[in-house]
Amino acid sequence: MTNGTNSGAGGDLPPPEAEDGFILDAETLKAAEKIFRRECRFVAGADSFARIPKSHIPEVAFAGRSNVGKSSLINAVTGRKNLARSSNTPGRTQQINFFNLDEQLQLADLPGYGYAKATRSKVHAWNTMVSQYLRTRSNLKRLFVLIDARHGLLAADFKALDIIDGGGIPYIGVLTKADKIKKSELEAVKASVEDVFRTRKTSFPRVYVTSAEKGWGIPELRAILLQA
């Protein structure tokens, strides 16, 4: 059982522990890969709470700072190149995008937060829409908070975590771009984020390491998504 980072970041990393209750054995990873090969389509984009499409399909959501790599990670998980489209302009995407995986799971890509040049009105709109979404979305099972491994948690992340905690949805930390730093630095960032997450209300204590570019951690993340 591996965490998908065995071939990079300076060497082997320890396998995920069982403390979070997820099954990540070889059989489960293979089954998850087969499911994610199925059709995954864009459903809708909502730029306000009123425009969020109704759904009874189990849903998981992805949150993170602008340029954290949400689109790249969603594309890697679903095995598509352009399912989730990234923008060259930070903070440009200000809507929640929904994707349907073979009527079995719905993925929600939340607008990126923490863009330094975002106006107060945009920040308020993000806070309001996401807060309402987290508090009222009955089919939302779990949230994945993406953190750039090169920077760790920043002030914008802590503000977002306060909003997320208020929603009461269980959430998991996911380090992105793990291939961009050395193994020792990666381990330090991971430990630091886990220390913070252990103090939060609804977070899982373990943080998962990924690289969309190298494929690290993607098989495990697929399995975790399906265990929502």
N, C-alpha and C positions, 0 to 999 in steps of 0.2 A: 504494500500500500504506500503510495507516494503522494506528495503534494504537487507534482507536476513541475518541480523546479530542479530536478536532479541533474540536468545536463548543463546548467548555467549558473550565473551569479556567483562564480568562484568555487562551485562544488556542490556536494549534496546538502540538502536541508532536511531537518527532521520531518517525519511523516505527520499528518494531522492526528491529533489525539481524539479520543472518543468522548471527551467531556461534553461536546455539543450534541451528541446523539445521532449524528449523521452516519449513514452506512456508505463507506467509500472503498469497498473491496473491488477486485478486478471484475467480477460479474456485474456488479451494480454500475460501474463505470462504462462497461461495454453496452449494457442495456440503455443507459442514458444517451450514449452516442448515437444509437440507432434511432431513438425518439427524436433527437435534434436533427436528424437527416430528413425528417418529414417536412411538409410544407410549412413555411413560416411567412406570414404576410403582414404588411402594414394595414392597420385597421383605421386609425384616425389620429389627427393631431388636435389637441384642445388647448386654446390659448386663454381659456377662462374656465372656472369650475363648472359653469352651466353647460359647457360644450363637451364635458367628459362623457364618453359613450357608456351606456349601461351595459353590464356584463355579469354573468353568473359563473364564468370560467375562473378557476383559481388564478390569482394574479400575483406577480412579484414585481417590485419596482427597483430602479437604479437611481441613486442620487450621488452628486459629487460636484466639486468645483468645476468651473469652466476649464476646458482643456485637460481634464483629468483622464480622458480616454474612454468615456462611457460608450460612445458610438463604436469605437474600435473593439471594445470588449464584447458588446452585444453582437457585433458582426462575427467575432471569433467564436463565441458560444453557439451561435446559430449556424455557423459554417457558411455565411454569406459575406460577400465583399462590400455590398452597398445597401444592405437592408436598412441600417441606421446610418443616416448621412451626417457627417461631421461638417462643421463650418470652419473656414479659415479665419473668421472673425470671432474672437472670444465674446461670449455673452449674447451672441446673436439669436440663438434658439431660445425662445421664451414660451414654449408650449410643452405639454406632456404628449409624447408620441406612444401609441399603443401598437403592439405586434402580437399576432395570434399564432401559436404553435399548434397546428393540427387539432384545434378545438380542445386541447388538453391543458394548455397553459397560456396565460397572457403576460407579456412583458410590457412594463411601462417605463419609458425613458423620461425622467423628470428634467426640467430645464436646469442648466448649470448655474451654480451660485458663486458668489465671491469675485465676480469680475470687477476690477478696481474702478473702471470708468462707468459702471452701471449707475443710472440715475436713481434717486431715492424712490421715485414712483415705480421703477422696474423692480427694485428690491422689495418694496412693499407688495407689489403684485405677485411676485414669486412666493413670498412668505405666506400671503393670504391663500393663494390657490393650493399650494402644497399642504398647508396646515389643514384646510378643509378636506382635501383629498385623503390625507392620512387618517383624519378623525371619522370620516363617513363612508369610506370605501369598504363595503361589507365583504367583498370577495378578495381583498388585499391580504395576503397571508404573511408576506415577509418583505423587508426592505434591505437592499444591499447598498451600503455607503462606500463609495469608491474614494480612495486616498492615493495621491501620487506618491510613490515610494521615494522619490527624490527629495520631497519636501516634508513628508509627514503631515501631522495635523497643524493647520494654521488657524488664525483667528476666525476666518469665515466658516471653517468646519465646526468649531465649537458653537457658533451661533446657530448653524444648521442643526447640530445635534440637539440643542435645546428645543427647537421646533419639532424635531423628529420624536424626541422623548415625550412631548406633549400629545403626540398622536397615538401613543400606546402600542404601536406596531413593533414586533420583534425585528431587530436589524442586525446585520452582520457586516463587519468591516472587510473590505477587499483592497489590498494594495495593488495598484496598477504600475505598469512600466518598470517591473522589477529587474528587467535586463539592463537597465540604464545605470545601475549603481553596483558597487562591489558587494560581495557576500557579507562582509563584516558590517557594512553600513546598512544593508538590508535587514539583517538580524536585529540591529539596534533600533531601527525605525519600527519594525514589527513589534518588538518588546515594548517600546514606548507607547504605541497605539493601543496595544492590549492592556497596558496598565490603566490607560484612560477609560477604555471601554468597560473594564471591570467595575468602574465607579458609576456607570450610567444606569438608568432605570430599566431599559428594555433591550439592551444590547447583549449579543452573545460574547463570551470572553475571548474566543479565538478569532484571530484575524487571518484571512487567507491571502496567499501570495500569487499574483498572476502576471503574465506578460502576454498581451494579445499578439504581439509581433512574433514571439518565440513559441507560443502555445503553452507556456507554463501555467499550470493550475486550471486550465480550461476543462479537462475531463472531470475533475473534482467539482468545479463550479456547476457544470451541467447536472451532475448527480444531486447536488445540494438544492438547486432550483426545483428539481422534480420532487423533492421531499418537503416542499413548503407545506 
